[in-house]
Amino acid sequence: MKHPRFTAWLCSAAALVLLAVPAFAQQPDALPPEQTAPAAQEQTAEAAAPDAEAPTAEAPAADSQRTYVALGDSIVSGVGLPDFKYTEAAIGIDAAPNFEGYPEQCYVSLVGKGLGLDRQHAINLGLPGLTTGDLADMLRTGAMPQMNQQAGTYYVYPQMLDYLKRADVISVQIGSNDALVPALVALGNATNWKSEQLVATMVSGVLREPSFENLQRLNSDLSRLQLTREEKQATTQLLLGGGTDAICEQAYQEAAVHMPQVVAELRALNPDAQIILLGYTNPVPLLPEWTQLFRRLNALSKSLAAQNENVTYVPIPFAMTATDAHPTVSGHKYIANRILRAIKK
């Protein structure tokens, strides 16, 4: 890893929008700026997304003995929402405070409420920066065998295996970082890591809501990069010249190997739990290689569900994302509803 602050950038994962700079102002999935008042957020969610009714609408009856565990990356953990909890660690971050202290607005919280569960029975094991390979490793021992050098992450949580063994429902949302991590490394290398201030602005959260003012701020930071001719050529080659094609292809190959392992390890840990494989949404829809990647990942998860007993594939094609590629409030509500509808009563 060539930049000491990369872990902090990755934990927010907001720099994904860098890959869509040419499409920033036109992204069709983007929502209008969300209101700060909770009531206004509810109204926006109702109007903006199908299936955005209250998560309890079709939920099974409350059962205090039922346990729901959510596995995955920063989308699961609630990055981008208020009150995402973590502490600094020797390598990366420690997300354990978020396991039961997750944001109220994340979909894990909403599924838990829909099932009538307290926070000891609705567990959020989302880990920012996690890849499919990392997750497969952690399901074997509760720990990554070594630091993910590209991501700058290292997680050791043996307690996650105990959570999973007592789970009745396990959802999995993983795979985006298989492409995101190497793409961010490639971007840093292309610019000789001159993009620190730009990425710092993005991970601060001020660009999460699309607006003309934020677009101006982004353009201002871009203009201050002062890339050399060689750096501009390298960046252009990465973004527009096919450089991400190879990254996306490698990401799919990694997921195709590791996702079956994830399902197998989960089944070995817990023979009876319903496993829900959540689909993917594409936060950069104007870049064809990314569109193709997420389409293939959806097909992979659907196929895995069809091949394994008590495994359910749940597509989430209309999950709204902010400009940092993480779900909006209404996006989390939509995902929660899709999960609640898929849970066996």
N, C-alpha and C positions, 0 to 999 in steps of 0.2 A: 504494500500500500504506500503511495507516494505523498499522501497529504494527511497530517495529523488530525484535521478536523472532519475528515470524511464520515466518521461514525455519526457525529452530530447531524450532519446533513442527511444521512441515510435514514436516521431514526424518524425524521419528519417526512422523508421521501418526497418532499414538495418539489424537488428539482426535476421530477419527471416532466414538468411542463416545459423544461428547456428543450426537450425533444420535439415539442410542438410549437416552438416559437413562431414559425410562419403561419400557424393556424390559430394562434391565441385568440384573436378577435373574432374568429368565425366558428369556434367550436360549437357544434350543434347541440351537444349534451349539456352545455353550461346553463346553470340556473341564474335568474336575476339575483341581485344581492339579497340575502336572507335578512329578515327583520330580527332585531335583538330581543324584542319582547316575546316570551314563550307563547302567548296566545297568537301573535302574528305568525310565528314559526309554524304553529299548528295549521293555521289557515293556508299558508303557502304550501305546506306539505300536502294538504288535502287537494289543492288545486293543481299542483305541479305533476304529481305522479299517480298513475293508476295503482290500485291496491294500497293506497295510503290511508285507509281507514284505521281506526284504533286497533292496535295489535291484538287486543283481546277478542276481536269480532268473531273469529272462528277458532279460538284456542280451545284445547281440551280442558276438561275440568281440572281445577287446582289440585295438586297432589304434593304434599310436603315431602314425600319420600322420593319423588322423581328428581333426578339430577341432570342438568344440561351443561355440557362442556363445549366451548368453542375453541378450535385450534386455528392457527394461521399467523398472518403477518400484521403490519400496521393498520390495515383496513379493519381487521377484527378488533384490535386493541382500542381503536377510537382516536387515533392520531388525527388532529384537526378539529376535534371537539373540545369544549372546555373540560378541565379536570382530568385529562389523561395523566395518570400518576406513574412516576418512575423516579429512580435515584441514580446518581452518577455511579459508575463502577470502574474498576481498574481497566477493564476493556469494555467500551461501549456503555450500555446502561443496564440497570437492574429493573426489570418490569414486574417483579413479583408484587409490588404494592398495587398493581393494576388488576391482579387476578380476581380479587373480590372488591376492589375499590374503583372499578372502571367508571367511565362517564355515564351519567344518567341517560344521555341521548344516544348512546351506541346501541347497535342492534342486539348485543348480548343482554343488556339491561332490559330492552323491550321484550325480547323473547322470554326472559325470566319473569317479568311482570305478567305477560300473557299466560304463562303456565302457573302463576301463583306461587313462584319460588322466591325464597330469600337469597341473599348473596352467597350463602354457603352451599346453595344448590344450583346456582347459575354462575359458572366459572368462566372467566375470560383469559384464555391462554394465548392471546395474540401477542406475537413478538416482532417488533419492528425490524425490518431487514432480513427476516427469515426466508430461506429458500426451500424448495421441495427436498433437496438433499439434506439440508440441515434438519428439517422436520423428521425425515426418515431416520436419521441418526439418533435424534432425541427420543424417539419412540422406542428405541432399543434399550437405552440406559438412562434416560432422563438428562442427558448431557450431550453437547457437541463434543466430538472427540478432540477437536482442535479449533482454534480461532478461524473464522472465515476471513481470510486475508483481504479479499476484495471488499467485503462489506464492513470489515472492522468490527464484527460482532462475535460474541462468545457467551453462550447461555448454558447454565448448569442448573437445572431444576428437577431433581429426582422426585419432588412432590407431584409433578405433573402426571406421573404414572399412576399414583394413587387416585388422583382425580379421575383419570380415564377409566380405571378399573371399576369404579363405582358409578359410572355414568350410565344413564338410560338412553340419552340422545347425545351424539357427538357430531358437531358440524365442522367442516374443514374448508377453509378458504385460503389457498396458497398457490404460488406460481408466478405472480407478477414480478417478484424480485429476481427470478431466474433470468429475466431480461433486463430489468431495471439496474441491478447492481453492475453488471459488465458495461451497460450503456453509460452509466455515470462515470465509471472509471475511464472509459474511452473518451468521454467528453473532457474530463479533467486532463487527460494526457494530451488531447488535441489542442487545448488552450494553455498548456503548461501551467495549469491550475490558477490562471488569472481570474477565474470566475468566482473567487471566494466571496466578494462583496455581493455579487448578483445572487448567489445561492443563499447567502445570509439573509438577504431581503426576502427571499421566497420562504425560507423556513421560519421566518419571524411571524408568518401568518397574515401579513398585511395584503398579500396578493391573492388570498384564498377566494375572495369574492370578485367575479369579473366586473370591471367597470372601466370607463374611459380613463379615469384618473390613474388606476392601477396599470393600465396599458402604457400610459405615459411614463410612469415610474419604472416599469420594466424596460422600456426603450431607452430611458436615461441611463440605467445601469448598464445596458448593453453597449451604449455609445462610449462608456468609460472603460471598457475592457482593453482598448488599444491593442488589439491583436496584430501580430506581424502578418505579413503576407502568407508565410508558411502556416501559421496558426489558423488563419482564415480558411486556407485551402483544406487543412486537415479537418476543421469543423464542418465545412461544407460537404466534404467527402463523407463524413460520418452521418450527417443528418439527411443529406439529399442525394448523395452519390452511391448509395448502396451499402454504406458502412454498417447500417443497422440490420441489413438483411441477414448477414452472417450471425450477428448477435441473436436475432430472433429465432433463427434455425437452431442454433446451439441451445437456446433456452427451451425450445420445444423438445429436443432430444433429451435434455436433462429431465424435464417433467415426465416424459414418456417412460423413463427408467424408474424414477423415484415415486411417482404417484401410485403405481401398483404396490410398491413397497410400503407406502404409508397405509394403504387400505389393509394389507396383509398384517402389518404390525399392530394396527388398531384391533383387528379381529382376534389376533393372538392375545392381546391384553384383555379384551372384553368380547367374548363370543356372542353376547346377546344384545348389545346396544344397537340402536338404529344409527347408522352412519349417514350423514347428509353431506354430499359433495356440492358445494356452492359453485355456480358458474362464474364467468368472468365478464366484466364490462371493459370497454376500450376507452380510456381517457384521451387518446390521441387519434380520433377517428379519421383524420385527413392524411395519415401516413399509412399507405397500403400494407407495408410489411407488418406493422403492429396490428392492423385489423385482421390480417391473415393469421397471425400468431394467436390472438385471443379466440378466433373462430376454431382453430385447431385444438386449443386447450379445452374449449367447451365440448368439442366432439370426443376428446380423450376422457373427460370426466363422465360424460353420458355413457360411453362404452364401458367404463369401469363399473358404473352402477348397474348396468344391464348384466354384467358378468358375475356379480357378487350378490349373494343373498342378503337381504335387509340393508342394502345400500341404496340410497335415493339421490338422484341427481336433481338439483333445483336451479334452473336458470334464473338469472336476475338481469334481463336485458335492459330494463328501464331504471336501474339504480342510478340516480343522479349523482354526479361527482362535481366537486369544486375544482378550481384551477390548480389545486395541489394534488389532484388525482385521487383524493380520498372522498368517501361519500359525504354528501351534505346531510343535514338533519333529516330531510325528507327521504334521502337515499337510504339512511339507516332504518327508517320506519318501513320503507318498502321491502328491504331485505328481511326485516323481522317478520313481516306478514307472510312473505314467501316461505320462511322456515316454519312458522306456526301452522300454516296450511299443510305442510309436508309431514309434520310429526304425526305418527300413528297414535290414535286415541286408545 
